[in-house]
Amino acid sequence: MKALILSLVLASVALTGCQTVSNVANPAKASVSTAQSKTERNKANAIAFYEMAFNQHKVAEATAKYVGDTYLQHNPTVADGGQAFIDAFVPFLKQHPKSSAKIHRVIAEGDLVVLHVHSRLDENDKGEAVVDIFRFDDNGKIVEHWDTIQAIPEKTVSGRTMF
């Protein structure tokens, strides 16, 4: 019985080793794994950026850590560049010290990450539904941003929330 268990364990180890060698020997599988890990890293960075910038109100720190040297902005009220982002949001967050953002959904594919967010000025504010789209470079830094923002109404025709 012990010999059978030992044989099964050794066979399992051997098969695991073969699978690992097989993945390394197959560049297509290795590329998929790398792409998936970059996508997961980008998702984590987008969430961490949002948490630091919009919930901890550490805009400069978030920008330094998560935004690339090149930062293209598609929001019509904010200029390109990390410093422009800081200049736009530091005064806003000082004016609204209780503002917060709750991420409801995260969608990622390749170098793009989409966040579906409930942004509020304070606990009494109905807030806005925000969809932010971030493009990341190969180093996991945000290099481009788009957004769309919709005020949350008192009620909806369907009766469903924005989230």
For each residue, the residues with C-beta under 8 A, 3 or more apart:
1: 4 5
2: 5 6
3: 6 7
4: 1 7 8
5: 1 2 8 9
6: 2 3 9 10
7: 3 4 10 11
8: 4 5 11 12
9: 5 6 12 13
10: 6 7 13 14
11: 7 8 14 15
12: 8 9 15 16
13: 9 10 16 17
14: 10 11 17 18
15: 11 12 18 19
16: 12 13 19 20
17: 13 14 20 21
18: 14 15 21 22
19: 15 16 22 23
20: 16 17 23 24
21: 17 18 24 25
22: 18 19 25 26 29
23: 19 20 26 29 30 33
24: 20 21 30
25: 21 22
26: 22 23 29 30
27: 30 31
28: 31 32
29: 22 23 26 32 33
30: 23 24 26 27 33 34
31: 27 28 34 35
32: 28 29 35 36
33: 23 29 30 36 37
34: 30 31 37 38
35: 31 32 38 39 110
36: 32 33 39 40
37: 33 34 40 41
38: 34 35 41 42 111 136 138 140
39: 35 36 42 43 108 109 110
40: 36 37 43 44 108
41: 37 38 44 45 140
42: 38 39 45 46 108 111 112 113 134 136 140
43: 39 40 46 47 106 108 113
44: 40 41 47 48
45: 41 42 48 49 66 113 136 140 141 142
46: 42 43 49 50 106 108 113 115 132 134 136 142
47: 43 44 50 51 103 106 115
48: 44 45 51 52 65 66
49: 45 46 52 53 62 65 66 67 134 142
50: 46 47 53 54 55 101 103 115 117 132
51: 47 48 54 55 56
52: 48 49 55 56 58 61 62 65 66
53: 49 50 56 57 58 59 62 63 89
54: 50 51 57 89 93 99 100 101 119
55: 50 51 52 100 101
56: 51 52 53 62
57: 53 54 93 97 99
58: 52 53 61 62
59: 53 62 63 85 86 89 90 93
60: 63 64 86 90
61: 52 58 64 65
62: 49 52 53 56 58 59 65 66 67
63: 53 59 60 66 67 82 83 85 86
64: 60 61 67 82
65: 48 49 52 61 62
66: 45 48 49 52 62 63 141 142
67: 49 62 63 64 71 82 85 141 142 143
68: 71 82 137 139 141 142 143
69: 82 141
70: 143
71: 67 68 80 81 82 84 85 142 143 144 145
72: 80 143 144 145
73: 78 79 80 81 84 85 144 145
74: 144 145 146 147
75: 78 145 146 147
76:
77: 88
78: 73 75 84 85 88
79: 73 84 88
80: 71 72 73 84
81: 71 73 84 85
82: 63 64 67 68 69 71 85 86
83: 63 86 87
84: 71 73 78 79 80 81 87 88
85: 59 63 67 71 73 78 81 82 88 89
86: 59 60 63 82 83 89 90
87: 83 84 90 91
88: 77 78 79 84 85 91 92
89: 53 54 59 85 86 92 93
90: 59 60 86 87 93 94
91: 87 88 94 95
92: 88 89 95 96 99
93: 54 57 59 89 90 96 97 99
94: 90 91 97
95: 91 92
96: 92 93 99 121 122
97: 57 93 94
98: 121 122 123
99: 54 57 92 93 96 119 120 121 122
100: 54 55 119 120
101: 50 54 55 117 118 119 120 130
102: 117 118 120
103: 47 50 106 115 116 117
104: 116 117 118 163
105: 114 115 116
106: 43 46 47 103 113 114 115 116
107: 113 114 116
108: 39 40 42 43 46 112 113 114
109: 39 112
110: 35 39
111: 38 42 135 136 137
112: 42 108 109 133 134 135 136
113: 42 43 45 46 106 107 108 133 134 136
114: 105 106 107 108 131 132 133 134
115: 46 47 50 103 105 106 130 131 132 134
116: 103 104 105 106 107 129 130 131 163
117: 50 101 102 103 104 129 130 131 132
118: 101 102 104 127 128 129 130 152 162 163
119: 54 99 100 101 127 128 129 130 149
120: 99 100 101 102 123 125 126 127 128
121: 96 98 99 125 127
122: 96 98 99 125
123: 98 120
124:
125: 120 121 122
126: 120 151 152 153 154
127: 118 119 120 121 152
128: 118 119 120 149 150 151 152
129: 116 117 118 119 149 150 152 162 163
130: 101 115 116 117 118 119 147 148 149 150
131: 114 115 116 117 147 148
132: 46 50 114 115 117 145 146 147
133: 112 113 114 145 146 147
134: 42 46 49 112 113 114 115 142 144 145
135: 111 112 142 143 144 145
136: 38 42 45 46 111 112 113 140 141 142 143
137: 68 111 140 141 143
138: 38
139: 68
140: 38 41 42 45 136 137
141: 45 66 67 68 69 136 137
142: 45 46 49 66 67 68 71 134 135 136 145
143: 67 68 70 71 72 135 136 137
144: 71 72 73 74 134 135
145: 71 72 73 74 75 132 133 134 135 142
146: 74 75 132 133
147: 74 75 130 131 132 133
148: 130 131
149: 119 128 129 130
150: 128 129 130 162
151: 126 128
152: 118 126 127 128 129 161 162
153: 126 156
154: 126
155: 159
156: 153 159 160 161 162
157:
158:
159: 155 156
160: 156
161: 152 156
162: 118 129 150 152 156
163: 104 116 118 129
